[in-house]
Amino acid sequence: MLKFESRPEPSRVMSIASPLLALAITVVIGVALFVILGKDPVKGLQVFFVEPVKSVYALSELAMKVTPLLLIALGLAVCFRSNVWNIGAEGQFIMGAVFAGGVAMQAGPATSHWIVVPVLLAGVIGGMVWAAIVALLRDRFNANEILVSLMLVYVADMVLNYLVFGPWKDPQGYNFPQTVTFAASTQVPRLMQGMRTNIGLLIALGAVGAFWIMMFRTYAGFQLEVGGLAPAAARYAGFSSRKALWTALLLSGATAGLAGALDAAGPLGQLTPHVPAGYGFAAIIVAFVGRLHPVGAVFSAILMSMFYIGGELAQSRLGLPKSLTGVFQGLLLFALLACDTLIYYRIRWAAARPSAPKAVPATARGA
């Protein structure tokens, strides 16, 4: 029989192998789903793992998805390492887009391209303001940051809808709930002509290096982790757990808000009710699959982006629902949680013990 046995110490090999094993399990279950749905599993895997990387244009579209996922995951990695459970990055993403859109709508035909800088800074501020509400309620009233940050997602969505259906609605937009199209000067500069990839990708990659240095090579990063994981020990060492809370949430809000600004002033070019794309929730999976490490987040963001694009292609080419993207994301998360068990436990084969002989009643022996 098989049984779980505690390891004397966590396995470093399984810590690395667990995401790969989880991906393999996700693929196997995905193949089974395609078969059940009556679709060719080879074509199904192709749209998820080949089509997103088969051409330069496909790679450009992949990079567009990677940018917001990576930025948000970096901020969430800091939060989770500090034991601050920010589940509302989606709301901070939305408010970053709203703040950035408010600045972008002030631009006119003669506005300089340098307005992109205040547009992106407005997005950062918007995300930080929304995250600061969570930090304030946790710090002042000891409110649960999981519930507060999650509920604020729906508040942010309502704020966006109020604006695009109300005061910011384009009067020339044929009654569609959308703002005016932002001026060309507010568009985030693109990296290549004819491709949608913009400088947001470079910003995200630069943030990877900055967060790696901050988290693993600075005293401030050490204070963050200790302040979140062991507040009593942090106070004894002179660290502030309150500072760790505020720093982690503000950093996370800033990256999510920046992602929202890059999306609004990049491929969208205006605000609509469709600004929420689920990046804030998907980035939670990105952060954990990437082992809460900036470099690991790069690879997991690429994988999650392939799921996004594969889901869209599966809808148009195979006639499958777009919700299949969420199915693959959920499968990956649950498979990862299951495989992470092997970091602390190992499976051992134990021979079944022979059952003890049944005692013979005395009356039977006398007979």
N, C-alpha and C positions, 0 to 999 in steps of 0.2 A: 504494500500500500504506500501511497505517497503522503508525505507530511511536510509541513513548513518547520524549519529549524532556524532559530535566531542566529545571525552571524555575530561573531565577536566584535566586529566593527563594520561600518558601512562599506560596501564593495565599490571601489572606484571604477572598476571595469563595467559593472552593471549600471553605474551612474551615466556612463557614456553610451552604453549599448541599449539602455532602456528606450530612449526616443526612437532608435532605429528599429528595435523590435516592435514598438508600438505602431510605427509606420507600416511595417510588414503585415501586422495583424489587420490594420485598417485597409490595406490593399486587398487582403484575402477576403475580408467581409464585404468590401466593395464589389469584388468579382461576383460573390454570391448574390449580392443585391441586383447586379445587372442581369444575371441569369434568371432570377425570380421575376424581374420586370420584363423579361422576354427580349433583352437587348444583347448585342454581341459584346461580351466582356472585353475583348481585345480593343474594339473601337471605343468602349467606355474608358478604358485605361489610357488610350491614346489621347482623348480629348482632355484628360486631366494632367497627364505627365509628359506628353510629347508636343501637342499643339502650342502650349504656352511658351515653348522655347525653340520652335523650329525655324524662326526667321528673325531678322533684326527688328521688324515692326512688332512681332510678338514679344520679343524681349523688352521693347520699349513700353508696351502695355503692362508687362509684368512688373517693370520698375515703377510704374505709376501706382500699382497696388502695394508694392513693397514699402514705398516711402511712408505713408501714414501708419501702416502696421508696425514698422520698425520704430518710428518715433514714439508712438504711444507705448509700445512694449518696453522701451528703454526706461521711460518714466515709471511704468508699473513695476519693473524689476527693482528699482530703488525702493518703492513703497513696500513690496512684498518682502524684500530683504530686511526692511526696517520693521516688519511685523505690522504694517499699516495696510489694511485691506481695502484699497480703492477699487471698487467695482464699477464706479460711475465715470470712467474715462470717456464713454460715449457722450455723456452730457457735456463734459469739458471740451470735447471735439466740436460739438454743435455750437457752444457759446464762443469758441475760438472763431468759427466760421461767421457767426453773427457779428462779433466785434470787428473782424476784418472786413466784412461786407459793408458795415456802417461807414468805415473809413473809405473804402473803395468807391462807394457811391458819391463821395464828395469830389471825385476827380472829374475833370472835363477834358475836352479835346486838346487843350494847351498844357495840360499837366505833365510834369517831367516824369520819366520812368523811375526816378528815385522814390516815387510814392510807394513803390513795392515794399520798401523798408518799413515805413510806418504801418502799412497794411499788415505785414507779418508780425510786427511788434504788437499791434492791436489784438491779433489772434492770440499771442502769448499771454497778454494781459487778461483777455476774456477767459481763457482756460484757468489761469491762476485765480481769478476772482471766484469762479465756480468751485474750484478745489478749496479755496479759503473758507467757504461756507462750511464745508465738511470738517476742516481743521478746527474752526471756531466752535462748532457744536460738540465735537469730540473733546476739545480742550476745556471748554467752559462748562458743559453739561454732561460730559462723559457719554454722549450719544454714540450708538454703534455706527461706525463709519461705513460698514457694509450696507446697512439699510438706508442711511442718509444719502450716500453717494449714488446708490441705485435709484432711489426715489427722485433725486435731482435730475436724472436723465429725462424723466417724463416731464418735469417742469421745464427743462431746457427745450424739449421738443414743442411744448405748448407756447413758449416764448417765440420760437422760430415761426410756428404756424400763425400766431397773432400778427407778427410783423409782415409776413408775406401775403396774408389774407387781408391785412388792414393798412396801417400807415405807410409801409414800404412797398405796397403793391404797385406794379407798373401800370400807369393809366393807359398806356398804349399796348398792353399785353393781352388784349382780347379776353379780359376777365380771368386769365389764368393766374393762379396763386404763385407769383414770382416777382422778384425785383427787376429793375431795369438791368440790362446787360452792362457789366462793368466796362469802363473805358479801356481802350487798348493799352494805355500806359500802366494800368494796374496789373496786367497779366504777368504772372511769374515767368521770367525768361526761360526759354527752352534750351536744352542742351544740343539738339540736332534739328535741322530744318526738316519739316515734314513729319516729325515724331512729337508725341505729346510729353515725353520725358522732360522734366524741367530741373532747375537747380535744387529743387527740394531733395532730390536723390543725393546730391553732394552734401547738402546740409545734414541729412540723416546719417550718411557715412561719417561725416565729421563728428556728429554727436556720438557715434559708437566709440570713437577714440576718446572723446572727452569724458564720457561716462565710465569707460574702462579705467582711465587714470583716476577719476574721482572716487570710484568704488573700491579699487584695489591698490592704489598707490598714494593715497592721501590720508592724513589723520582725520579729516572731516568725514570721509567715507566710513572709516572705522567707528567713529562716534555715532554715525547714523545707525549702523547695524547693531551696535551694543545698546544704544538708547532705545531701539525698538524691541529687541529680543529680551533684554534684561534691564528694565527700568531701575530696579533697586541697585543692581551692580553699577549702572550708569551714574546714578546719584552718588554712590560711594566713591566712584572714580572722578567725580566732578563734572560728568557729562549731563546734559539736559535732555530728558526724554521728551519734553515739550518741544524743544528745538528740533529734535529728530522728527517728530510728528509733522510740524509745520514745514520743515525743509522737504521732507519726502513728498507730501501732498502738493506743495507749490511746484516742485520740480515736475511731478507727474502731470499736474494741470498745465504747466507751461508747454510740455512736449505735445500733449493732446491738443491744446489750443493752437499750437504752431501747425500741427497736422491739419486741423480744420481750416486754418487760414490758407495753407498751401492748396487744399482741395477746392476751396471757394474761389480763390484768385487764380487757380490753375485750370484744370479741365472743366470745371463747372461754369465759371465766368459770371455767375449770378447766384442768388439764394432762392431755393425752392423747397417745398416740403420734403424733397428727396435727398436733402443734405445728409441726414443720418443713414449711413451705409453699413452699420454694424461693425465698423473697424474697432471701436472701443471695446466691444465684447470679444471679438476675435483676437485682439491683441493680448488678452489674458492668456489664451491658449499659446500664443506666440511666445510670451514671456516664460511660461512654464516648460514648453517644449525646448526652448533655448536655455533651460537650466538657470534662469534669472541672471544670465551672463550676456553682456553686450554683443560679443562675437557670436555666441550661440543664437542670439535673437536674429542675426542676419540670415542664417540658414533657415530657421523656423519661419521667418517672415516670407522668404522665397517660397517655401512649401505651402504656406497658407494662401499666398497670392495665386499659386497654381490651382488651389482648390476653388478660389473665387472665379478665376477665368474658366476653369474646367466646368464649373456649374453653369456658367452662361453659355458655353459651347454645347454642353449636354442638352440644354433647353432648346437651342436653335437647331441642332443637328440630329439629336436623337429623340427629340420630343419628350424629354424627361422634365419634371418640375425643377424650377430653379432652387427650390428648397433642398435639393440634393447637396448643395454646398454646405448648408448647415448640418446635414446628416454626416458628411465626411468630417467636418470640424468636430462634431460631438463624438464620433467614433474615435478620432485621434486622441481627444482628451481622455475619454474613459479608458482607452487602451493604455495610454501613458500612466494613468493612475494605477491601473492593474499591474503594469510592468514595474513600476517603481517599488512595488512590494518586494521585488527580488533584490533591491539594494540592501535591505535590512534583513531579509530572510532568504534561505536557500531551500530548494526542494530536495528532499532526500527520499530514497527508496528504503522502506523499512519492511522487513518480512513480517507477515501477520503472525501473531502469537497463537500457538495451538490452544484451542479451547480446553478447559479442564474437564476431565471425565465426570459425568453426572454421578452423584452418590446414589447407591442402591438402597432403597428403604429396607429397614430391618425385617419387616414382615415378608418382603420378597425373598430375602436371604434365607429365612427360616423355611419358607415353602420349598 
